[in-house]
Amino acid sequence: MCPKDHHLRFQDLATPFQIGPVAIRNRVVLAPMSGVTDLPFRRLAWRFGAGLVVTEMVASRELVLNRGESWARLKGAGISPHMVQLAGREAHWMAEAAKIAADNGADIIDINMGCPAKKVTGGYSGSALMRDPDHALSLIEATVNAVSVPVTLKMRLGWDGNSINAPEIARRAENAGIRLVTIHGRTRMQFYEGRADWDAIRLVRDAVSIPLVANGDVESPEDAAEILKRSGADAVMVGRGAQGRPWHIGWLAGHAAPSRAKIAGLVVEHYEAMLELYGREPGLRHARKHLGWYLDRFAPDLPVEEKAAIMISKDPAEVSRRMTDALTGEAAATRKEAA
């Protein structure tokens, strides 16, 4: 399906909507992903038309105490509206972190109650909060009351198949002042196994009147249309489908994707932006997963040894050159000439 046809068929995804007083330019949202949606990635997604982009999960306590990369994750220069996702298990840390985020340019604060990772749930954060709705509501109320910007909530269907409590929590969250809720159509215990249950998200649609965003296994325009139909949601959120193609979010909303000829330049730009943000050595580490995704999508036939040479190189100029060769077909041409 060409971008023009998809724009005509799914033009509803291109219509704006509101999160409280904040206007969102279309209905396709980039999901928060730890280690993925840093500032360079979000800027690319935003440039190519994403309706809204969300930071990586920012640990509330670490932000308040100025630890780790929390402040780097908070950055949103060049993106408006700027949406920051916070995670935590204690109300006072969440409230203080929300104030810091709002004071540093956040237009929207999102509360993470959906992350299934053991290192997060083991600390009773993320989706573990769904096991104690009363405690979760105390965090929600503290965050909402701490800031004047809209506060939103992202969660799963429940902890497991025997505790599908997203509708109950969403209803209570709306009463506490939450302005939008996002639901990933799996339980925490499913992690990313099987298929997301798009029909189950409708249980939340029936429980709240605030905007609802549906998330889980959205890769194509057809997926986006189907999840909206089955869930009754107002917008879609895309996560893993954007890995290795940050422009995919905007394309789903009807914007043009970059031509194949331009992709190599965008990849090098992305790589160099990560080095600038984190510094050379940390930037190299952060970049490897992204480079791997780009190669998997756009140079799947690249020999293993050539991919490995890119992954292990500590020379930014060499990495940029090799990536450009791989993505433009120069590497394949060189191999053919040498054969």
C-alpha positions as CSV (number, residue, x, y, z in Angstrom):
1,M,0.0,0.0,0.0
2,C,1.5,3.3,-1.0
3,P,1.5,6.3,1.5
4,K,-1.1,8.2,-0.6
5,D,-3.6,5.4,-0.6
6,H,-3.1,4.8,3.1
7,H,-3.6,8.5,3.9
8,L,-7.0,8.4,2.1
9,R,-8.1,5.2,3.7
10,F,-7.0,6.0,7.2
11,Q,-7.4,9.7,7.3
12,D,-9.1,9.5,10.7
13,L,-5.7,8.8,12.2
14,A,-4.5,12.2,10.9
15,T,-7.2,14.2,12.8
16,P,-6.1,16.1,16.0
17,F,-7.4,15.4,19.5
18,Q,-7.0,16.8,22.9
19,I,-5.4,15.8,26.2
20,G,-7.0,18.3,28.5
21,P,-6.0,21.7,27.1
22,V,-3.1,20.3,25.0
23,A,-3.7,19.8,21.3
24,I,-2.3,16.6,19.8
25,R,-1.7,16.9,16.0
26,N,-2.8,13.3,15.1
27,R,-3.8,10.0,16.6
28,V,-0.6,7.9,16.3
29,V,1.6,8.0,19.4
30,L,5.2,6.8,19.9
31,A,5.3,4.6,23.0
32,P,7.8,5.1,25.8
33,M,10.5,2.5,25.6
34,S,13.4,2.3,27.9
35,G,16.7,2.4,26.1
36,V,14.9,3.4,22.9
37,T,12.9,6.6,22.9
38,D,15.7,8.9,24.0
39,L,15.8,12.5,22.6
40,P,17.5,11.6,19.3
41,F,14.9,8.9,18.5
42,R,12.0,11.1,19.6
43,R,13.2,14.0,17.5
44,L,13.3,11.8,14.4
45,A,9.8,10.4,15.1
46,W,8.5,13.9,15.7
47,R,10.1,15.4,12.5
48,F,8.4,12.7,10.4
49,G,5.0,13.4,11.8
50,A,4.3,11.4,15.0
51,G,1.3,12.9,16.8
52,L,2.9,12.6,20.2
53,V,6.2,11.1,21.4
54,V,6.9,10.0,25.0
55,T,10.2,9.9,26.8
56,E,11.8,6.8,28.1
57,M,10.5,5.8,31.6
58,V,12.1,8.3,34.1
59,A,12.5,6.8,37.6
60,S,11.0,9.4,39.9
61,R,13.4,8.9,42.9
62,E,16.4,9.0,40.6
63,L,15.3,12.2,39.0
64,V,14.7,14.0,42.3
65,L,18.1,12.8,43.6
66,N,19.8,13.6,40.2
67,R,21.1,10.1,39.7
68,G,22.0,8.2,36.6
69,E,20.7,9.3,33.2
70,S,17.4,10.6,34.6
71,W,18.0,14.1,33.5
72,A,19.1,13.0,30.0
73,R,15.9,11.1,29.7
74,L,13.9,14.2,30.7
75,K,15.1,16.3,27.7
76,G,12.6,17.3,25.1
77,A,14.1,20.3,23.2
78,G,12.6,20.7,19.8
79,I,9.5,18.7,20.6
80,S,6.1,20.2,21.5
81,P,4.1,19.0,23.3
82,H,6.7,17.4,25.4
83,M,5.4,14.3,27.3
84,V,7.4,12.8,30.1
85,Q,6.7,9.4,31.6
86,L,7.5,8.8,35.3
87,A,7.7,5.6,37.3
88,G,7.9,5.0,41.0
89,R,6.2,3.4,44.0
90,E,6.1,6.2,46.5
91,A,3.7,9.1,46.2
92,H,6.1,11.8,47.4
93,W,8.8,10.9,44.9
94,M,6.2,10.9,42.1
95,A,4.9,14.3,43.1
96,E,8.4,15.8,43.4
97,A,9.5,14.3,40.1
98,A,6.3,15.6,38.4
99,K,7.1,19.1,39.6
100,I,10.6,18.9,38.3
101,A,9.4,17.6,34.9
102,A,6.8,20.3,34.6
103,D,9.3,23.0,35.7
104,N,11.6,21.8,32.9
105,G,9.2,21.9,30.1
106,A,7.0,18.9,30.3
107,D,3.5,19.7,28.8
108,I,2.1,16.3,29.9
109,I,3.1,13.8,32.6
110,D,2.5,10.1,32.1
111,I,2.4,7.6,34.9
112,N,4.0,4.2,34.2
113,M,1.8,1.3,35.5
114,G,2.5,-0.9,32.5
115,C,6.1,-1.9,32.4
116,P,6.4,-5.7,32.8
117,A,10.2,-5.9,33.3
118,K,11.2,-7.8,36.4
119,K,13.7,-5.1,37.5
120,V,10.8,-2.6,37.6
121,T,8.0,-4.8,39.0
122,G,10.5,-6.3,41.5
123,G,10.6,-2.8,43.0
124,Y,6.8,-2.6,43.1
125,S,6.7,-0.1,40.2
126,G,5.3,-0.4,36.7
127,S,2.6,-3.0,36.3
128,A,3.2,-4.3,39.8
129,L,1.1,-1.3,41.0
130,M,-1.9,-2.9,39.4
131,R,-1.8,-5.5,42.2
132,D,-2.7,-2.8,44.7
133,P,-5.2,-0.4,43.2
134,D,-5.5,1.6,46.4
135,H,-1.8,2.3,46.5
136,A,-1.7,3.0,42.8
137,L,-4.5,5.6,43.3
138,S,-2.4,7.3,46.0
139,L,0.4,7.8,43.5
140,I,-2.0,9.0,40.9
141,E,-3.6,11.6,43.2
142,A,-0.2,12.8,44.4
143,T,1.0,13.3,40.9
144,V,-2.2,15.0,39.6
145,N,-2.2,17.4,42.6
146,A,1.4,18.3,42.2
147,V,1.2,19.9,38.8
148,S,-1.0,22.0,36.6
149,V,-0.2,20.2,33.4
150,P,-2.4,17.2,32.3
151,V,-1.5,13.8,33.9
152,T,-2.1,10.6,32.0
153,L,-1.8,6.9,32.8
154,K,-0.4,3.9,30.9
155,M,-1.1,0.4,32.1
156,R,-1.9,-3.2,31.1
157,L,-5.1,-5.2,31.3
158,G,-4.1,-6.4,34.7
159,W,-1.4,-8.4,36.5
160,D,-2.6,-11.8,35.1
161,G,-5.6,-13.4,33.5
162,N,-7.3,-13.7,36.9
163,S,-7.0,-10.0,37.7
164,I,-8.2,-8.0,34.8
165,N,-8.7,-4.7,36.7
166,A,-7.7,-2.1,34.2
167,P,-11.4,-0.9,33.8
168,E,-11.7,-0.4,37.6
169,I,-8.4,1.4,37.9
170,A,-9.1,3.6,34.8
171,R,-12.5,4.6,36.3
172,R,-10.9,5.6,39.6
173,A,-8.0,7.3,37.9
174,E,-10.4,9.4,35.8
175,N,-12.2,10.5,39.0
176,A,-8.8,11.4,40.5
177,G,-8.1,13.7,37.6
178,I,-6.3,11.6,35.0
179,R,-6.9,13.1,31.5
180,L,-6.1,10.1,29.2
181,V,-5.4,6.4,29.7
182,T,-3.4,4.1,27.5
183,I,-3.9,0.3,27.6
184,H,-1.6,-2.3,26.4
185,G,-3.7,-5.3,25.5
186,R,-1.8,-7.9,27.5
187,T,-1.4,-8.7,31.2
188,R,1.9,-8.3,32.9
189,M,2.4,-12.1,33.1
190,Q,2.1,-12.3,29.4
191,F,5.0,-9.9,28.9
192,Y,5.0,-9.8,25.0
193,E,3.8,-13.3,24.4
194,G,0.9,-14.2,22.1
195,R,-1.2,-11.5,20.6
196,A,-2.5,-8.3,22.3
197,D,-6.2,-8.6,23.1
198,W,-7.7,-5.6,21.4
199,D,-11.2,-6.5,22.3
200,A,-10.4,-6.5,26.0
201,I,-9.3,-2.9,25.7
202,R,-13.0,-2.0,25.0
203,L,-13.8,-2.9,28.7
204,V,-11.8,0.3,29.6
205,R,-13.6,2.3,26.9
206,D,-16.8,1.4,28.5
207,A,-15.5,2.5,31.9
208,V,-14.3,6.0,31.2
209,S,-15.1,9.1,29.2
210,I,-11.6,10.5,28.9
211,P,-9.6,9.8,25.7
212,L,-8.3,6.2,25.4
213,V,-5.2,5.1,23.6
214,A,-4.9,1.4,22.5
215,N,-1.4,-0.3,22.4
216,G,-0.1,-3.6,21.4
217,D,1.0,-5.3,18.1
218,V,0.2,-2.3,15.8
219,E,2.5,-2.5,12.8
220,S,0.4,-1.5,9.8
221,P,-2.3,0.9,8.9
222,E,-4.7,-2.1,8.8
223,D,-3.7,-2.9,12.4
224,A,-4.3,0.7,13.4
225,A,-7.8,0.7,11.9
226,E,-8.7,-2.7,13.4
227,I,-7.5,-1.8,16.9
228,L,-9.5,1.4,16.9
229,K,-12.6,-0.5,15.7
230,R,-12.3,-3.3,18.2
231,S,-11.3,-1.3,21.2
232,G,-13.3,1.9,20.7
233,A,-10.1,3.8,21.4
234,D,-9.4,7.4,20.3
235,A,-5.8,6.9,19.2
236,V,-3.2,4.2,18.8
237,M,0.3,3.8,20.4
238,V,3.1,2.1,18.6
239,G,6.3,0.8,20.3
240,R,8.3,-2.1,18.9
241,G,7.0,-1.4,15.4
242,A,9.0,1.8,15.4
243,Q,12.3,0.2,16.3
244,G,14.6,0.7,13.3
245,R,12.2,3.1,11.6
246,P,11.3,6.1,13.9
247,W,9.5,7.7,10.9
248,H,6.9,4.8,11.0
249,I,4.7,6.6,13.5
250,G,4.1,9.5,11.2
251,W,3.7,7.3,8.2
252,L,0.8,5.5,9.9
253,A,-0.8,9.0,10.3
254,G,-0.5,9.7,6.6
255,H,2.9,11.4,6.4
256,A,5.5,10.4,3.8
257,A,8.3,8.1,4.9
258,P,11.8,8.9,3.9
259,S,13.0,7.5,0.6
260,R,15.4,4.6,0.6
261,A,18.1,7.0,-0.7
262,K,17.7,9.1,2.4
263,I,17.6,6.4,5.1
264,A,21.4,6.0,5.4
265,G,21.8,9.7,6.0
266,L,19.1,9.7,8.7
267,V,20.7,6.7,10.4
268,V,24.1,8.4,10.5
269,E,22.4,11.5,11.8
270,H,20.7,9.5,14.6
271,Y,24.0,7.8,15.5
272,E,25.9,11.1,15.7
273,A,23.1,12.6,17.8
274,M,23.4,9.7,20.3
275,L,27.2,10.3,20.6
276,E,26.5,14.0,21.2
277,L,23.9,13.3,23.9
278,Y,25.7,10.7,25.9
279,G,29.4,11.2,25.0
280,R,31.5,8.9,22.8
281,E,31.8,5.7,24.9
282,P,28.3,5.6,26.4
283,G,26.9,6.8,23.0
284,L,28.4,3.8,21.3
285,R,26.8,1.5,23.7
286,H,23.4,3.1,23.4
287,A,23.6,3.2,19.6
288,R,24.3,-0.5,19.0
289,K,20.8,-1.8,19.4
290,H,19.5,0.9,17.0
291,L,22.1,0.2,14.4
292,G,21.2,-3.5,14.7
293,W,17.5,-2.7,14.1
294,Y,18.3,-0.6,11.1
295,L,20.5,-3.3,9.6
296,D,17.8,-6.0,10.2
297,R,15.2,-3.9,8.5
298,F,17.1,-2.4,5.6
299,A,20.2,-4.7,5.1
300,P,18.9,-8.1,6.1
301,D,21.4,-9.9,3.8
302,L,24.5,-8.2,5.2
303,P,26.9,-10.9,6.2
304,V,27.3,-11.7,9.9
305,E,30.9,-10.7,9.9
306,E,30.2,-7.3,8.4
307,K,27.4,-6.6,10.9
308,A,29.7,-7.7,13.7
309,A,32.4,-5.3,12.5
310,I,29.9,-2.4,12.9
311,M,28.7,-3.6,16.3
312,I,32.2,-3.9,17.8
313,S,33.8,-0.8,16.3
314,K,34.7,2.0,18.6
315,D,35.5,4.4,15.8
316,P,32.5,6.6,15.0
317,A,33.8,7.5,11.5
318,E,34.2,3.8,10.7
319,V,30.7,3.0,12.0
320,S,29.2,5.8,9.9
321,R,31.0,4.7,6.8
322,R,30.1,1.0,7.2
323,M,26.5,1.8,8.0
324,T,26.2,4.0,4.9
325,D,27.8,1.3,2.7
326,A,25.4,-1.4,4.2
327,L,22.3,0.7,3.8
328,T,23.0,2.0,0.3
329,G,24.1,-1.3,-1.1
330,E,27.7,-0.3,-1.5
331,A,28.8,-3.2,0.7
332,A,27.0,-5.7,-1.5
333,A,28.5,-4.1,-4.6
334,T,32.0,-4.3,-3.1
335,R,31.5,-8.0,-2.3
336,K,30.3,-8.6,-5.9
337,E,33.4,-6.9,-7.4
338,A,35.7,-8.9,-5.2
339,A,34.1,-12.2,-6.1
